[in-house]
Amino acid sequence: MRNFAIHQGYGTSSSQLIFILLSIFLFSVACRSDQKPSIKEGVIWHEIYTDYTSSFGYINAIKFEDDSIYEFDALKGFMAIGTYEFRGDSLDINYGTEPWVVAIQVSGDSLKLTDSVGEYLYIQDGLRYNPSLSFSKIVLETGGCYGECAEFTAVFTKTGAFNYDGREFSTLKGKHSYELTPEQLLSIDSLYKRSFYDRFDENIYYGSADGWEMELIVQKNGETKRIRGTYYSFPYPLFLLVDNLVSIVDRKISESKNKDQPD
């Protein structure tokens, strides 16, 4: 026997069915829009790519904590730049008179922010140690700036050798050879393994117009990769490595000059 309930008013008409399905769909969309992206508080996100490389608006490390967003400053560390609020898949960052609205997307260890200017891709700090990263030679090549910045080439090898060639504005000029201490070699290796070096794009210049020009060159397994930028504009994990190399150079130069001083 056929069921005529729908025609007799005891069932659901086609228009009612469409209305119910549409309501369910809209409800599910609303529920999804209320869900916040999965961002752990206190985790540092390091920038590994941006298509907007001007020093203005360039944020190379951020973290979200206690409803505030923190930006890394090479001189002062992490500083709060404002508060943030999730709006579905967008993020309102209030740090001035007008909020900075960005689309936010979290996928695994990656975070992508997109605004009207460009895209910014970050990677999670907690996953950054990569024991498989190794090097046979790391070269730090420095250039000029709007001022008197030291120009030199510093070569560090995995065997602990350190060769230095000082040029314009260097306090120690010419070629010199040194040996790294075990602690110095360990610090270089450790920071390199935490640098995301294999994730950075060689075609991007991580720098500002008036900064101290640098090129970081890593050789491993017969391959060479070069990252160019300026001292304080390198992304956070690279800055830590570069800053350590510069500190070792300064220390070796100071030790060398002290040895040359008459008693």
C-alpha positions in Angstrom: 0.0 0.0 0.0 1.4 3.4 -1.0 2.0 6.0 1.7 0.0 9.1 0.9 0.9 10.8 4.2 2.7 13.7 2.5 -0.2 14.5 0.3 -2.6 14.2 3.3 -0.7 16.7 5.4 0.8 14.2 7.9 4.3 14.2 6.3 6.7 16.9 5.1 6.3 18.9 1.9 9.2 19.4 -0.4 9.3 23.1 0.5 9.4 22.2 4.2 12.2 19.7 3.5 14.3 22.3 1.7 13.8 24.7 4.5 14.9 22.1 7.1 18.0 21.2 5.1 18.9 24.9 4.5 18.5 25.5 8.3 20.8 22.6 9.1 23.4 23.9 6.6 23.3 27.5 7.9 23.6 26.2 11.5 26.6 24.1 10.6 28.3 27.1 8.9 27.6 29.3 11.9 29.1 26.6 14.2 32.2 26.4 12.1 32.6 30.2 11.9 32.6 30.3 15.8 35.5 27.8 16.0 38.8 29.4 16.6 41.9 28.3 14.7 44.1 25.9 16.8 46.8 28.2 18.1 48.6 27.3 21.3 49.3 30.2 23.6 53.0 30.9 24.2 54.2 29.0 21.1 56.6 31.1 19.0 55.9 31.2 15.3 58.9 32.0 13.1 58.4 33.6 9.7 60.0 31.6 6.9 58.3 33.4 3.9 56.7 36.6 3.0 55.9 38.2 -0.3 56.2 41.7 1.3 59.8 42.0 2.2 60.0 45.7 3.1 61.2 46.5 6.6 57.9 48.2 7.2 55.2 45.8 8.4 57.7 42.9 8.4 57.1 40.6 11.4 59.7 37.8 11.6 58.5 36.1 14.8 55.2 36.3 16.8 53.4 34.6 19.6 49.9 34.7 21.1 49.6 34.9 24.8 47.0 36.2 27.3 44.9 37.8 24.5 47.9 39.8 23.4 50.1 39.3 20.3 53.9 39.7 20.8 56.4 40.6 18.1 60.1 39.8 18.2 62.5 42.7 18.2 66.2 41.8 17.7 67.3 44.4 20.3 64.5 44.1 22.9 63.2 40.5 22.6 59.5 39.9 22.4 57.3 42.9 23.0 53.5 43.1 23.1 52.2 45.1 20.1 48.5 44.8 20.8 45.6 42.6 21.5 43.9 40.1 19.2 40.5 38.7 18.6 39.3 35.8 16.4 36.5 36.3 14.1 35.9 33.0 12.4 38.8 32.4 10.1 40.0 36.0 10.5 42.1 37.7 13.1 41.7 41.3 14.3 44.9 42.7 15.7 44.4 45.9 17.6 47.7 47.7 17.9 46.8 51.3 16.9 43.9 53.5 15.8 42.7 50.9 13.3 42.7 47.1 13.6 44.9 45.0 11.3 42.6 42.4 9.9 44.2 39.2 8.5 42.9 35.9 7.3 44.4 33.1 9.4 45.0 29.5 8.4 46.7 26.9 10.6 47.8 23.6 9.1 50.1 21.3 11.2 53.2 23.2 12.1 52.4 26.1 9.7 50.6 29.3 10.2 49.6 31.6 7.3 48.5 35.2 7.7 47.0 37.0 4.7 46.1 40.7 4.5 45.6 43.2 1.7 49.3 43.6 1.2 50.7 40.0 1.0 51.1 36.6 2.6 53.1 35.7 5.6 54.0 32.1 6.4 55.3 31.0 9.8 56.4 27.7 11.3 56.1 26.5 14.9 58.9 27.0 17.4 58.2 23.7 19.2 59.0 21.7 16.1 62.0 23.5 14.9 64.9 21.3 16.2 66.1 19.2 13.3 68.9 16.8 14.2 69.3 15.8 10.5 70.6 19.3 9.5 74.3 19.2 9.2 77.0 21.3 7.6 80.5 21.0 6.3 81.1 24.7 6.1 79.2 27.9 7.1 80.3 31.2 5.6 79.2 34.6 6.8 79.9 37.3 4.2 79.2 40.9 5.4 78.9 44.0 3.2 78.3 47.7 3.7 75.5 49.8 5.2 74.5 53.4 5.5 77.5 54.0 7.8 80.7 52.2 8.7 79.8 48.6 9.0 82.6 46.0 9.1 83.1 44.1 5.8 84.6 40.6 6.3 84.4 37.0 5.4 84.2 34.4 8.2 84.4 30.7 7.4 83.5 28.1 10.0 84.0 24.4 9.4 82.6 21.3 11.2 86.2 20.4 12.2 86.5 23.6 14.3 88.6 25.7 11.9 87.8 29.4 11.6 89.2 31.5 8.9 88.7 35.3 8.8 89.4 37.9 6.1 88.8 41.5 7.3 88.3 44.3 4.8 86.7 47.8 4.8 85.9 49.2 8.3 87.0 46.0 10.0 89.0 46.5 13.2 91.2 43.6 12.1 92.2 43.6 8.5 93.7 40.8 6.4 93.5 37.0 6.6 93.8 35.2 9.9 93.2 31.6 11.0 91.9 30.4 14.4 90.4 27.4 16.1 87.0 27.3 17.6 86.5 26.2 21.1 84.3 23.1 21.6 81.6 25.3 23.1 81.7 27.7 20.1 81.4 24.8 17.6 78.6 23.3 19.6 76.7 26.6 19.7 77.0 27.0 15.9 75.8 23.5 15.3 72.9 23.7 17.8 71.7 27.1 16.4 72.0 25.8 12.9 69.9 22.8 13.7 67.2 25.2 15.1 67.4 27.7 12.2 64.9 26.2 9.7 67.7 26.9 7.2 66.3 24.2 4.8 62.9 25.9 4.8 64.0 29.4 3.7 63.8 30.6 0.1 67.0 31.7 -1.5 65.1 34.0 -3.8 63.9 36.3 -1.0 66.0 39.1 0.4 65.4 39.3 4.1 66.5 42.9 4.7 66.0 46.6 4.9 67.4 49.4 2.8 69.8 50.8 5.4 70.8 47.6 7.3 74.1 45.8 7.6 74.2 43.6 4.5 75.0 39.9 5.0 75.0 36.6 3.2 74.8 33.3 5.0 76.2 30.4 3.0 75.9 26.8 4.1 77.7 23.9 2.4 76.6 20.3 3.0 76.8 17.1 1.0 78.3 19.0 -1.9 75.4 21.4 -2.0 75.5 25.2 -1.3 72.6 27.3 -0.1 72.7 31.1 0.2 70.4 33.3 2.3 70.8 37.1 1.9 69.5 39.9 4.1 70.5 42.5 6.7 71.6 41.9 10.3 68.5 42.9 12.3 66.0 41.9 9.6 66.8 38.2 9.4 63.9 36.0 10.6 64.3 35.2 14.3 65.9 31.7 14.0 68.4 32.9 11.4 69.1 36.0 13.4 70.1 33.9 16.4 72.6 32.0 14.3 74.0 35.1 12.6 74.2 37.0 15.8 76.2 34.1 17.4 78.6 34.0 14.4 79.2 37.8 14.7 79.8 37.4 18.4 82.4 34.7 17.8 84.1 36.9 15.2 84.2 39.8 17.6 85.5 37.6 20.4 88.3 36.1 18.3 89.3 39.6 17.0 89.5 40.9 20.6 91.5 38.0 21.7 93.9 38.3 18.8 94.4 42.1 19.3 95.0 41.5 23.1 97.8 39.0 22.3 99.5 41.5 20.0 99.5 44.1 22.8 102.9 44.4 24.5 103.0 43.4 28.2 
